[in-house]
Amino acid sequence: MPTPVLPAAKRYELAQAAVAGGHLAVGTWRPTTAAAEDPGLPVLAIHGITGNHRCWHYLADCVPDRQVIAPDLRGRGGSYALPGPYGLGGHAEDMVAVLDAFGIDRVRVVGHSMGAFVATVLAYRYPDRVDSLILVDGGMPMTTSRPLADEELARDIPENLAARLDLRFRTKDDAVMFWRMHPAFAHDWSPVVADYARYDLGGRAPRWRSRAVKDALIEDSADILRGSEHRDALDHLAHQAQWLTASLGLLGQAPGLYPPPLLLHWVETYPEVIVRPVAGVNHYTIVMSRRGGEAVAAAVHAADDPVALASGVAPQA
């Protein structure tokens, strides 16, 4: 009889890792008892720009054969009180500190949205610590060339995302209802998303608010839009990389975060990156839904055989 797989919720612990200026909160999921004797390569999972580590529940549930380490980035979730400076390079240094704290030499790195940009910089700075990259609806620049007139562009995305950070809620249930009504979760609401929403909250009644720090959002957005290191990292890519793209955008609308012309540009620019479109998911549900988690997990397992993957033979999500 096969050994039953312990669900992710039963394998989860919340820990801390020392970094410059304090400690990062780190969610960890241990492998199942059966897999612990011969686990796959650990996974470092890096969340998006206003997210937190609880977004990775579905991935952890779908990779019971390996340890998943998922920090709350500086200025978010349980790491909200850590001071800046922020920026992709700073987050990459924090990720190395997390690996050191857990005694892990080498990982498979999964990054969602901004986390994918952090992943590319991490691999660029510390190539020996990274086995391969899985970039989930992020990691490729949002413009074909680095913007020169940066102020308007850098303000554009932060203002759209920062509006949520200004919201105040009378109760935690009100905050959860905000996400329940969000168009991205119209067809994919679950207890996992509710848990993510509750964990995000800080403050106290009647003014509960997101623990994502606006200064972190602004500084990180500017680095994504204007910075050069993640572009250099892609130009000197030394690792196998898979790029998973969602068919829908932040509000569940078409096109996705990377419209077809931009997607095609990066496919042509970086032909060595293996592109894996994921249908029927948006920018959020590519990680925060069962089918999204299965697609990311398929990429994690596909990287176990880089020769087969590079030849186009990869498991289906």
NUKOL-240619 format. One record per atom (N, C-alpha, C, CB): x, y, z. Coordinates in steps of 0.001 Angstrom, whole numbers, padded with zeros to 6 digits, always signed. Glycine has a CB too. Layout:
REM residues N
XYZ;...
This chain:
REM residues 317
+000834-001197+000000;+000000+000000+000000;+000869+001247+000000;-000944+000006+001212;+000590+002238-000892;+001413+003441-000902;+001235+004229+000389;+001067+004318-002110;+002326+004907+000807;+002261+005735+002008;+001427+006975+001725;+003681+006129+002489;+000438+007290+002598;-000369+008484+002359;+000488+009745+002399;-001494+008582+003392;+000171+010701+001537;+000906+011964+001492;+000315+012914+002525;+000857+012594+000066;+001169+013393+003425;+000712+014329+004448;+000458+015681+003802;+001749+014452+005599;-000718+016275+003971;-001002+017553+003333;-000077+018654+003831;-002443+017946+003571;+000038+019697+003015;+000977+020775+003320;+000723+021395+004682;+000903+021842+002259;-000528+021557+005060;-000857+022201+006332;-000272+021444+007517;-002366+022315+006487;-000075+020140+007375;+000466+019315+008454;+001992+019308+008452;-000057+017890+008335;+002596+019858+007425;+004065+019855+007315;+004656+021251+007467;+004489+019267+005975;+003846+022204+007865;+004223+023626+007862;+004717+024079+009232;+003033+024491+007429;+005739+024925+009216;+006201+025617+010420;+006592+027040+010050;+007400+024865+011078;+006461+027945+011009;+006897+029332+010827;+008171+029527+011626;+005789+030353+011272;+009221+029965+010954;+010527+030127+011587;+011043+031547+011350;+011535+029080+011043;+012284+031785+011745;+012940+033063+011513;+014348+032821+011001;+012966+033915+012799;+014874+033813+010281;+016257+033763+009817;+016883+035131+010022;+016339+033330+008321;+018070+035153+010598;+018765+036416+010841;+019263+037007+009522;+019946+036209+011819;+018979+038296+009325;+019455+039042+008159;+019933+040395+008648;+018334+039196+007064;+020479+041199+007774;+020927+042536+008157;+019755+043331+008730;+021547+043276+006944;+019904+043815+009929;+018877+044663+010531;+017838+043939+011354;+018195+045408+009482;+017878+042596+011405;+016861+041890+012184;+016642+040475+011703;+015561+042639+012139;+015375+040060+011626;+015029+038691+011240;+013907+038689+010205;+014613+037871+012474;+014034+037799+009238;+012941+037532+008307;+012064+036428+008865;+013482+037145+006909;+010747+036568+008687;+009843+035451+008934;+009949+034494+007751;+008363+035942+009141;+010002+033195+008028;+010191+032199+006984;+009209+031050+007198;+011653+031681+006970;+008362+030813+006217;+007502+029644+006249;+008251+028456+005673;+006193+029897+005472;+008139+027309+006327;+008808+026104+005829;+007817+024951+005793;+010033+025741+006711;+007954+024126+004772;+007184+022887+004651;+008189+021753+004520;+006190+022927+003418;+008207+020836+005454;+009131+019711+005398;+008594+018664+004419;+009337+019093+006811;+009473+017841+003860;+008979+016753+002996;+008259+015696+003821;+010143+016106+002212;+007471+014893+003169;+006775+013814+003869;+007786+012826+004440;+005788+013090+002921;+007352+012066+005409;+008251+011108+006067;+008858+010148+005049;+007497+010317+007153;+008052+009682+004120;+008557+008742+003111;+009619+009392+002236;+007409+008224+002238;+009420+010675+001893;+010369+011357+001011;+011600+011844+001759;+009694+012528+000325;+011504+011991+003089;+012601+012564+003854;+013878+011739+003762;+012196+012707+005294;+013752+010424+003481;+014926+009568+003353;+015705+009875+002075;+014511+008100+003372;+015031+010315+001058;+015692+010632-000212;+014953+011815-000856;+015710+009376-001177;+015010+013004-000219;+014221+014136-000717;+014814+014726-001985;+014118+015215+000348;+013964+015370-002757;+014457+016119-003899;+015153+017385-003433;+013314+016456-004859;+015740+018101-004363;+016442+019340-004034;+015470+020319-003368;+017072+019973-005310;+015886+020985-002283;+014990+021956-001644;+014582+023065-002606;+015660+022562-000412;+013438+023644-002315;+012894+024748-003115;+012887+026017-002282;+011461+024422-003620;+013474+027069-002812;+013354+028404-002230;+012281+029132-003021;+014728+029188-002255;+011183+029492-002360;+010045+030120-003032;+009942+031578-002606;+008727+029365-002714;+009961+032488-003582;+010017+033928-003310;+008744+034576-003844;+011288+034580-003958;+007991+035201-002956;+006677+035757-003314;+006783+037097-004045;+005831+035930-002061;+005621+037652-004395;+005545+038872-005179;+005601+040152-004361;+004304+038861-005969;+005378+041267-005033;+005733+042575-004498;+004910+043005-003284;+005588+043593-005567;+003646+042630-003197;+002854+042939-002005;+002389+041667-001319;+001648+043809-002370;+003042+040543-001608;+002574+039253-001128;+003170+038843+000202;+002871+038213-002135;+002983+037574+000532;+003614+036961+001691;+003775+035467+001409;+002777+037208+002994;+004471+034777+002287;+004865+033397+001993;+003691+032427+001952;+005856+032927+003014;+002531+032830+002493;+001399+031895+002506;+000833+031643+001103;+000295+032429+003414;+001287+032403+000121;+000827+032168-001256;+001328+030830-001791;+001294+033303-002176;+002303+030207-001114;+002944+029008-001651;+002340+027712-001126;+004406+029034-001334;+001206+027777-000463;+000601+026569+000100;+000369+025507-000978;-000724+026912+000791;-000197+025897-002122;-000514+024902-003151;+000749+024273-003724;-001332+025539-004274;+001794+025074-003920;+003046+024499-004398;+003565+023475-003399;+004097+025599-004636;+003588+023842-002112;+004078+022913-001091;+003261+021636-001060;+004056+023571+000280;+001966+021766-001271;+001095+020592-001268;+001403+019670-002440;-000370+021019-001311;+001876+020250-003540;+002116+019482-004767;+003553+018992-004905;+001764+020318-005963;+004440+019358-003974;+005819+018842-003993;+006139+018236-002624;+006848+019981-004352;+005406+017203-002224;+005639+016605-000909;+006985+015904-000793;+004546+015628-000598;+007690+015800-001915;+008974+015112-001926;+010147+016009-001563;+009210+014516-003269;+009882+017287-001258;+011016+018170-000985;+010656+019271+000006;+011521+018790-002279;+011677+019799+000627;+011501+020914+001556;+011243+022198+000768;+012747+021073+002473;+010306+022994+001243;+010027+024294+000648;+010313+025357+001706;+008544+024386+000127;+011163+026311+001357;+011506+027417+002246;+010988+028687+001590;+013061+027495+002518;+010122+029423+002291;+009470+030587+001684;+009512+031770+002653;+008001+030256+001295;+010435+032692+002450;+010526+033852+003347;+009458+034899+003035;+011913+034488+003247;+009095+035668+004058;+008412+036941+003835;+009501+037956+003531;+007529+037379+005085;+009445+038571+002366;+010468+039542+002008;+010448+040732+002959;+010274+040013+000570;+011572+041347+003089;+011729+042552+003913;+010640+043575+003554;+013149+043174+003717;+009911+044039+004575;+008846+045010+004332;+007505+044401+004002;+009240+045905+003236;+007357+043074+004221;+006092+042388+003943;+005811+041366+005043;+006130+041696+002549;+004525+041062+005235;+004120+039989+006128;+004797+040065+007482;+004411+038666+005497;+005311+038928+007942;+005983+038884+009225;+007332+039569+009243;+006148+037486+009641;+007814+040022+008095;+009081+040757+007992;+008844+042251+007779;+009930+040195+006844;+007614+042711+008018;+007255+044098+007687;+008087+045119+008446;+005790+044335+007975;+008540+044796+009661;+009232+045780+010488;+010698+045941+010122;+009119+045398+011932;+011234+045063+009279;+012632+045198+008884;+012819+046470+008059;+013098+043958+008083;+013840+047260+008366;+014051+048504+007623;+014646+048256+006250;+014953+049434+008406;+014586+049292+005397;+015273+049240+004130;+016776+049384+004368;+014752+050338+003179;+017565+049553+003305;+017080+049688+001938;+016507+048389+001383;+018192+050167+001050;+015600+048571+000409;+014969+047450-000254;+015685+047234-001594;+013432+047698-000453;+014977+046887-002625;+015605+046660-003920;+015943+045195-004137;+016855+047500-004047;+016068+044810-005410;+016257+043405-005774;+017552+042832-005205;+016250+043255-007285;+018621+043616-005243;+019892+043138-004709;+019827+042890-003217;+020987+044126-005012;+019164+043793-002497;+019014+043608-001061;+018225+042365-000727;+018352+044806-000448;+017156+042124-001467;+016366+040909-001248;+017185+039661-001573;+015085+040938-002103;+017994+039735-002622;+018839+038586-002969;+019813+038267-001839;+019614+038859-004272;+020393+039299-001230;+021290+039071-000097;+020536+038443+001072;+021947+040389+000342;+019298+038887+001296;+018480+038276+002351;+018230+036800+002074;+017144+039014+002484;+018015+036449+000802;+017751+035051+000461;+018965+034168+000763;+017367+034929-001022;+020153+034679+000505;+021364+033919+000838;+021470+033732+002343;+022625+034629+000299;+021129+034781+003097;+021148+034667+004557;+020159+033605+005038;+020821+036024+005204;+019013+033506+004379;+018033+032472+004724;+018616+031090+004465;+016727+032662+003919;+019236+030898+003306;+019837+029595+003004;+020905+029242+004032;+020445+029594+001589;+021721+030223+004411;+022750+029985+005413;+022126+029599+006752;+023632+031226+005575;+021046+030295+007114;+020398+030028+008395;+019844+028611+008462;+019283+031031+008638;+019416+028076+007317;+018852+026728+007279;+019889+025675+006882;+017682+026686+006311;+021141+026103+006697;+022194+025163+006365;+022024+024524+005003;+022262+024107+007397;+021509+025285+004044;+021240+024759+002707;+022245+025345+001722;+019785+025080+002264;+022943+024490+001014;+023983+024939+000078;+023420+025339-001279;+025014+023848-000109;+022431+024570-001764;+021990+024741-003148;+020490+024468-003230;+022779+023797-004109;+019778+025296-003987;+018322+025177-004066;+017840+025353-005500;+017647+026209-003151;+016633+024908-005702;+015878+025252-006910;+015032+026463-006539;+014980+024033-007434;+015152+027535-007288;+014512+028790-006908;+013260+029022-007752;+015495+029971-007065;+012150+029230-007055;+010879+029574-007684;+010528+030991-007249;+009740+028551-007297;+010296+031872-008196;+009920+033241-007863;+008668+033652-008599;+011050+034201-008183;+007745+034265-007878;+006506+034745-008494;+006546+036255-008603;+005267+034293-007684;+006210+036788-009781;+006111+038235-009980;+007439+038895-009600;+004940+038834-009142;+007459+039843-008650;+008719+040448-008254;+009707+039402-007750;+008481+041499-007186;+009195+038354-007106;+010079+037299-006622;+010893+036663-007724;+009284+036246-005923;+010370+036656-008949;+011122+036110-010078;+012291+037022-010434;+010203+035920-011299;+012114+038325-010278;+013219+039261-010510;+014301+039065-009444;+012705+040733-010502;+013872+038902-008193;+014828+038624-007122;+015587+037330-007430;+014105+038521-005749;+014875+036330-007935;+015499+035039-008245;+016610+035192-009286;+014442+034045-008750;+016382+036004-010315;+017414+036166-011349;+018656+036844-010780;+016865+036981-012533;+018446+037829-009916;+019590+038525-009308;+020331+037592-008351;+019120+039800-008557;+019581+036799-007590;+020205+035823-006695;+021096+034869-007473;+019137+035036-005927;+020589+034334-008588;+021368+033391-009398;+022587+034067-010015;+020493+032784-010501;+022469+035332-010370;+023558+036103-010969;+024671+036346-009954;+023035+037442-011513;+024288+036702-008736;+025279+037011-007705;+025869+035759-007063;+024654+037881-006637;+025060+034736-006938;+025480+033526-006227;+025161+032288-007068;+024785+033434-004840;+025840+032130-008197;+025498+031028-009115;+025649+029652-008487;+026362+031101-010347;+026570+029495-007537;+026787+028180-006947;+025689+027780-005964;+028119+028152-006251;+024858+028741-005558;+023801+028427-004592;+022495+028039-005278;+023562+029617-003673;+022440+028223-006603;+021194+028022-007354;+021360+026878-008347;+020780+029320-008094;+020427+025938-008297;+020414+024820-009239;+019759+025225-010554;+019682+023617-008634;+018564+025790-010481;+017843+026241-011666;+016780+027236-011236;+017208+025044-012433;+016189+027908-012205;+015220+028967-011946;+013856+028612-012529;+015713+030295-012525;+012819+028920-011773;+011452+028827-012278;+010816+030191-012046;+010631+027664-011570;+010632+030931-013122;+010119+032300-013078;+008622+032246-013358;+010860+033228-014111;+007826+032641-012383;+006375+032491-012475;+005732+033860-012703;+005805+031825-011189;+005327+034105-013953;+004686+035356-014347;+005462+036569-013852;+003264+035405-013820;+006744+036528-014052;+007629+037622-013665;+009038+037297-014097;+007573+037879-012146;+009963+038182-013758;+011366+037936-014048;+011847+038518-015352;+011617+036499-014053;+010974+038583-016358;+011317+039255-017614;+010900+040724-017501;+010618+038558-018845;+011720+041626-018024;+011407+043047-017872;+010032+043415-018427;+012466+043879-018558;+009477+044490-017857;+008141+044934-018246;+008163+045846-019462;+007478+045645-017093;+009351+046258-019882;+009513+047052-021094;+010684+046484-021877;+009736+048563-020763;+010687+046674-023178;+011733+046072-024000;+013093+046732-023792;+011349+046151-025460;+013115+047993-023369;+014374+048656-023059;+014237+049359-021719;+014772+049661-024177;+015351+049628-021081;+015298+050273-019775;+014822+051706-019935;+016676+050232-019081;+013750+052098-019220;+013209+053451-019385;+014225+054508-018975;+011928+053615-018565;+014263+055587-019753;+015132+056718-019420;+014353+057765-018628;+015729+057348-020704;+013146+058072-019089;+012275+058980-018331;+011567+058133-017277;+011232+059733-019274;+012214+057998-016109;+011782+056975-015180;+010661+057392-014240;+012928+056538-014387;+010484+058669-013955;+009575+059059-012883;+008136+058665-013165;+009655+060543-012657;+007650+058944-014374;+006256+058618-014665;+006034+057113-014676;+005837+059217-016003;+006942+056368-015273;+006787+054921-015352;+006895+054290-013971;+007835+054321-016292;+007847+054766-013163;+008036+054203-011837;+006854+054502-010929;+009311+054735-011219;+006129+055582-011226;+004977+055948-010401;+003741+055155-010791;+004693+057440-010517;+003699+054715-012029;+002504+054091-012586;+002073+052838-011817;+002745+053737-014034;+002958+051862-011729;+002619+050605-011065;+002452+050781-009559;+003688+049563-011346;+003363+051495-008852;+003152+051656-007419;+001811+052276-007051;+004240+052488-006854;+001345+053249-007830;+000065+053882-007490;-001079+052887-007608;-000197+055096-008397;-001036+052019-008608;-002094+051025-008772;-002092+050019-007618;-001932+050293-010112;-000912+049552-007229;-000817+048559-006165;-000948+049184-004783;+000496+047815-006267;-000431+050404-004637;-000424+051042-003322;-001818+051389-002831;+000417+052288-003360;-002779+051496-003737;-004146+051821-003308;-004644+050807-002286;-005101+051864-004518;-004282+049530-002458;-004715+048529-001486;-004042+048733-000140;-004424+047129-002003;-002800+049212-000158;-002082+049390+001099;-002667+050520+001934;-000618+049658+000829;-003423+051414+001294;-004060+052520+002023;-005384+052117+002659;-004287+053693+001090;-005909+050950+002303;-007205+050526+002831;-007104+050175+004311;-007738+049325+002041;-008176+050486+005045;-008295+050115+006450;-009598+049345+006637;-008247+051375+007376;-009557+048297+007479;-010712+047418+007640;-011133+047363+009102;-010396+046005+007120;-012425+047370+009328;-012964+047344+010686;-012687+046013+011356;-014463+047619+010673;-012815+044930+010609;-012561+043591+011138;-011696+042805+010159;-013891+042844+011409;-011131+041719+010644;-010366+040843+009760;-011267+040219+008704;-009662+039749+010566;-012500+039938+009087;-013436+039368+008113;-013709+040345+006976;-014752+038981+008798;-013731+041648+007278;-013911+042651+006222;-012736+042608+005247;-014052+044068+006831;-011535+042429+005796;-010350+042359+004931;-010393+041116+004053;-009062+042365+005775;-010815+040004+004619;-010949+038779+003826;-011994+038971+002737;-011326+037582+004726;-013082+039666+003057;-014126+039895+002063;-013619+040743+000899;-015329+040567+002710;-012698+041662+001171;-012100+042435+000078;-011491+041496-000959;-011024+043408+000620;-010751+040490-000480;-010144+039535-001403;-011191+038612-002017;-009079+038712-000687;-012210+038294-001225;-013272+037422-001751;-013956+038057-002952;-014312+037117-000660;-014054+039393-002950;-014709+040113-004039;-013734+040511-005151;-015394+041349-003497;-012468+040233-004970;-011467+040608-005971;-011706+039793-007246;-010015+040380-005427;-011694+040450-008409;-011967+039724-009665;-011028+038556-009921;-011884+040670-010823;-009813+038624-009409;-008854+037542-009655;-009305+036229-009031;-007485+037920-009114;-010149+036309-007971;-010558+035096-007268;-012031+034762-007474;-010277+035240-005795;-012605+035319-008526;-014021+035062-008804;-014315+033577-008955;-014447+035796-010061;-013357+032827-009497;-013572+031402-009742;-012604+030521-008950;-013434+031107-011223;-011815+031118-008088;-010782+030340-007404;-010671+030689-005929;-009447+030553-008073;-011777+031081-005300;-011722+031355-003875;-011532+030057-003106;-012993+032078-003408;-010744+030123-002037;-010481+028926-001248;-010039+029331+000154;-009407+028039-001929;-010036+028399+001101;-009496+028690+002438;-008027+029112+002396;-009648+027470+003337;-007282+028673+001396;-005887+029071+001261;-005781+030573+001029;-005216+028305+000114;-006638+031111+000162;-006621+032546-000109;-007071+033319+001135;-007529+032886-001320;-008065+032807+001840;-008522+033456+003069;-007399+033500+004105;-009749+032723+003644;-006647+032414+004227;-005520+032374+005159;-004453+033381+004753;-004919+030960+005221;-004171+033451+003460;-003209+034434+002932;-003636+035852+003302;-003080+034301+001391;-004925+036145+003137;-005446+037477+003420;-005340+037809+004906;-006898+037585+002960;-005647+036867+005762;-005565+037106+007207;-004121+037307+007660;-006192+035939+007974;-003229+036499+007121;-001818+036607+007504;-001241+037965+007098;-001000+035471+006863;-001755+038524+006038;-001258+039815+005538;-001545+040963+006497;-001876+040121+004186;-002470+040788+007410;-002981+041910+008190;-002085+042300+009360;-004344+041580+008703;-002019+043617+009576;-001354+044181+010736;-002232+045271+011336;+000038+044737+010361;-001723+045910+012385;-002522+046941+013055;-003462+046323+014060;-003313+047761+012039;-004601+046971+014244;-005605+046464+015177;-006962+047038+014797;-005241+046826+016650;-008024+046435+015333;-009377+046912+015050;-009527+048330+015614;-010456+045947+015660;-010236+049232+014941;-010979+048995+013698;-010200+049435+012451;-012312+049727+013748;-008850+049336+012505;-008043+049807+011384;-007020+048740+010971;-007328+051126+011752;-007516+047535+010723;-006642+046498+010178;-006159+046939+008797;-007380+045121+010099;-004923+046593+008482;-004343+047014+007202;-003323+045979+006749;-003682+048420+007320;-002925+046093+005487;-001883+045217+004963;-000555+045522+005653;-001749+045381+003429;+000230+044467+005886;+001566+044650+006454;+002619+044948+005390;+001967+043415+007232;+002231+045028+004128;+003180+045425+003087;+003472+046916+003235;+002622+045104+001658;+004745+047268+003266;+005183+048648+003507;+005261+049395+002176;+006564+048677+004235;+004634+050560+002136;+004557+051291+000865;+005937+051701+000354;+003680+052529+001025;+006845+052093+001243;+008188+052473+000785;+008894+051298+000111;+009031+052985+001965;+008660+050096+000621;+009254+048907-000005;+008687+048702-001394;+009009+047654+000854;+007385+048878-001523;+006728+048735-002825;+007290+049725-003830;+005217+048930-002688;+007436+050964-003416;+007903+052005-004332;+009350+051749-004753;+007777+053393-003678;+010208+051433-003765;+011618+051211-004086;+011813+049973-004955;+012432+051076-002807;+011092+048910-004643;+011226+047683-005427;+010651+047843-006826;+010540+046527-004717;+009539+048560-006943;+008961+048803-008269;+009928+049583-009142;+007630+049562-008150;+010563+050598-008553;+011519+051401-009318;+012676+050549-009807;+012044+052561-008472;+013129+049603-008980;+014237+048744-009380;+013825+047794-010505;+014748+047947-008180;+012600+047268-010423;+012098+046408-011485;+012016+047166-012808;+010724+045845-011109;+011519+048393-012757;+011277+049159-013976;+012539+049824-014512;+010224+050207-013722;+013394+050308-013610;+014532+051112-014047;+015873+050428-013874;+014547+052394-013307;+015922+049427-012995;+017205+048821-012657;+017822+048050-013805;+017043+047913-011484;+019119+047825-013698;+019840+047134-014766;+020347+045756-014354;+020998+047976-015221;+020444+045477-013033;+021092+044225-012636;+020298+043004-013078;+021286+044191-011131;+018959+043064-012986;+018202+041878-013410;+018277+041698-014927;+016729+041989-012961;+018441+042799-015673;+018652+042671-017124;+020028+042064-017401;+018520+044056-017827;+021031+042499-016643;+022358+041892-016784;+022313+040407-016442;+023379+042610-015885;+021532+040076-015412;+021414+038678-014996;+020842+037824-016121;+020533+038561-013743;+019847+038324-016813;+019261+037584-017925;+020232+037497-019104;+017951+038243-018367;+020980+038566-019338;+021941+038564-020445;+023087+037580-020210;+022503+039967-020652;+023341+037273-018939;+024433+036347-018602;+023889+035113-017886;+025491+037052-017719;+022726+034693-018286;+022053+033580-017627;+022901+032309-017704;+020674+033340-018261;+023225+031749-016533;+024075+030562-016479;+023335+029345-015947;+025286+030832-015621;+022026+029462-015765;+021233+028380-015197;+020080+028013-016129;+020696+028777-013813;+019668+026772-016031;+018426+026400-016697;+017312+027262-016116;+018114+024869-016523;+016447+027781-016980;+015348+028624-016515;+014070+028262-017247;+015676+030113-016715;+012996+028147-016491;+011658+027979-017047;+010868+029248-016716;+010947+026683-016476;+010087+029691-017674;+009272+030896-017497;+007811+030503-017679;+009685+032030-018511;+007063+030508-016578;+005643+030197-016615;+004859+031501-016744;+005209+029405-015344;+003970+031563-017721;+003213+032790-017949;+001719+032525-017799;+003518+033365-019344;+001038+033434-017109;-000410+033330-016912;-001132+033929-018109;-000846+034041-015603;-002234+033321-018473;-002986+033811-019633;-003778+035075-019311;-003931+032730-020139;-003985+035366-018002;-004795+036513-017583;-003993+037391-016625;-006115+036041-016912;-004468+038638-016447;-003719+039619-015681;-004135+039738-014224;-003848+040935-016323;-003779+040878-013618;-003994+041107-012191;-005463+041081-011790;-003398+042424-011797;-006330+041480-012686;-007762+041518-012394;-008512+040394-013100;-008346+042864-012800;-007780+039388-013542;-008405+038272-014240;-008785+038583-015664;-009607+037835-013505;-008179+039620-016230;-008517+040070-017572;-007452+039638-018573;-008685+041590-017598;-007822+039606-019844;-006857+039358-020913;-006417+040706-021498;-007471+038435-022026;-005156+040810-021929;-004130+039769-021859;-003528+039685-020466;-003031+040032-022887;-002540+038812-020312;-001860+038669-019044;-000875+039795-018801;-001154+037347-018984;-000061+039633-017785;+000921+040657-017430;+001887+040919-018581;+001696+040238-016181;+002135+039883-019385;+003007+040023-020552;+002153+039874-021806;+004168+038966-020532;+001707+040986-022409;+000920+040892-023644;+001720+040162-024723;+000506+042305-024140;+001024+039578-025707;+001724+038767-026717;+002948+039419-027354;+000775+038415-027789;+002913+040703-027752;+004127+041260-028368;+005321+041290-027414;+003852+042663-028867;+005065+041613-026136;+006156+041651-025162;+006658+040237-024869;+005695+042338-023857;+005740+039309-024746;+006120+037917-024509;+006973+037399-025660;+004869+037033-024329;+006531+037660-026889;+007280+037206-028060;+008670+037834-028102;+006515+037539-029344;+008764+039104-027722;+010071+039781-027702;+011051+039042-026800;+009920+041241-027228;+010596+038677-025597;+011514+038012-024670;+011783+036569-025083;+010951+038048-023253;+010832+035918-025699;+011073+034573-026218;+012177+034606-027270;+009779+033976-026815;+012147+035612-028128;+013160+035732-029177;+014502+036198-028615;+012686+036701-030259;+014454+037030-027571;+015681+037564-026993;+016427+036506-026185;+015367+038766-026112;+015673+035680-025464;+016280+034648-024608;+015752+033269-025002;+015986+034932-023105;+016191+032751-026159;+015666+031461-026636;+016033+030293-025732;+016174+031185-028030;+017038+030468-024865;+017425+029380-023968;+016452+029208-022805;+018818+029625-023432;+015632+030205-022548;+014635+030118-021479;+013448+029297-021985;+014174+031545-021014;+013048+028309-021219;+011954+027424-021613;+010638+028048-021179;+012124+026004-020994;+009796+028368-022138;+008537+029064-021856;+007415+028042-021706;+008200+030087-022982;+006651+028186-020617;+005551+027262-020347;+004297+028067-020043;+005894+026304-019167;+003485+028387-021040;+002229+029103-020784;+001300+028259-019916;+001530+029469-022114;+000609+028914-018998;-000350+028228-018127;-001728+028826-018408;+000041+028372-016596;-002603+028036-018984;-003927+028517-019375;-004873+028538-018176;-004508+027638-020496;-005826+029448-018235;-006902+029465-017256;-006526+029994-015893;-007428+028120-017101;-005384+030671-015778;-004988+031282-014513;-004640+032735-014751;-003795+030533-013879;-004727+033526-013674;-004324+034919-013752;-003060+035130-012914;-005467+035850-013273;-002659+036386-012794;-001392+036676-012126;-001372+036191-010673;-001118+038169-012170;-002517+036155-010022;-002585+035645-008652;-002753+034129-008614;-003733+036308-007905;-003682+033625-009406;-004031+032204-009277;-003021+031274-009935;-005390+031958-009873;-002029+031819-010598;-000964+030956-011105;-000180+030354-009932;-000014+031752-012048;-000288+030960-008749;+000264+030331-007544;-000825+030007-006524;+001313+031240-006907;-001894+030828-006459;-002899+030644-005407;-004155+029949-005919;-003272+031985-004805;-003958+028820-006572;-005052+027926-006960;-004446+026541-007125;-005775+028408-008290;-005284+025532-007080;-004784+024163-007221;-004122+023958-008569;-005916+023158-007039;-004750+024405-009663;-004144+024164-010975;-002879+024993-011165;-005145+024479-012087;-002836+026185-010547;-001598+026959-010605;-000476+026265-009850;-001820+028356-010040;-000777+025798-008638;+000225+025083-007855;+000724+023844-008561;-000336+024706-006512;-000179+023140-009234;+000227+021945-009979;+001148+022305-011142;-001007+021196-010500;+000881+023431-011799;+001734+023848-012918;+003131+024213-012437;+001108+025037-013654;+003217+024927-011314;+004528+025294-010773;+005256+024038-010295;+004380+026318-009610;+004527+023138-009643;+005130+021883-009185;+005653+021052-010356;+004111+021068-008381;+004917+021047-011455;+005376+020316-012641;+006702+020871-013140;+004323+020383-013760;+006856+022179-013069;+008119+022797-013478;+009245+022429-012514;+007968+024325-013555;+008931+022400-011210;+009932+021991-010223;+010425+020576-010526;+009348+022064-008788;+009509+019666-010789;+009904+018284-011056;+010554+018131-012432;+008691+017365-010953;+010120+018930-013401;+010716+018846-014735;+012197+019185-014704;+009992+019776-015701;+012579+020089-013811;+013977+020516-013730;+014893+019419-013210;+014094+021731-012843;+014320+018322-012702;+015148+017192-012272;+015868+016533-013445;+014291+016160-011551;+015331+016728-014651;+015953+016138-015844;+016153+017247-016875;+015073+014969-016436;+017188+018055-016685;+017382+019219-017579;+017585+018849-019036;+018564+020021-017120;+018142+017673-019310;+018362+017273-020699;+017017+017035-021383;+019247+015999-020774;+016143+016301-020713;+014816+016041-021280;+014022+017331-021416;+014045+015039-020411;+014148+018197-020421;+013393+019451-020445;+013853+020325-021611;+013555+020210-019107;+015165+020420-021785;+015696+021249-022870;+015294+020717-024230;+017210+021333-022780;+015039+019401-024330;+014632+018819-025610;+013137+018920-025846;+015053+017375-025680;+012452+019529-024868;+011007+019718-025031;+010167+018651-024395;+010671+019788-026458;+010781+017676-023728;+010030+016627-023057;+009890+017014-021592;+010726+015235-023212;+008661+017401-021184;+008431+017839-019813;+007048+017365-019380;+008558+019391-019687;+006900+017063-018108;+005595+016631-017631;+004549+017723-017772;+005688+016192-016188;+003330+017329-017978;+002245+018283-018087;+001755+018677-016706;+001100+017707-018919;+001280+019939-016598;+000744+020390-015316;-000565+019689-015043;+000552+021918-015298;
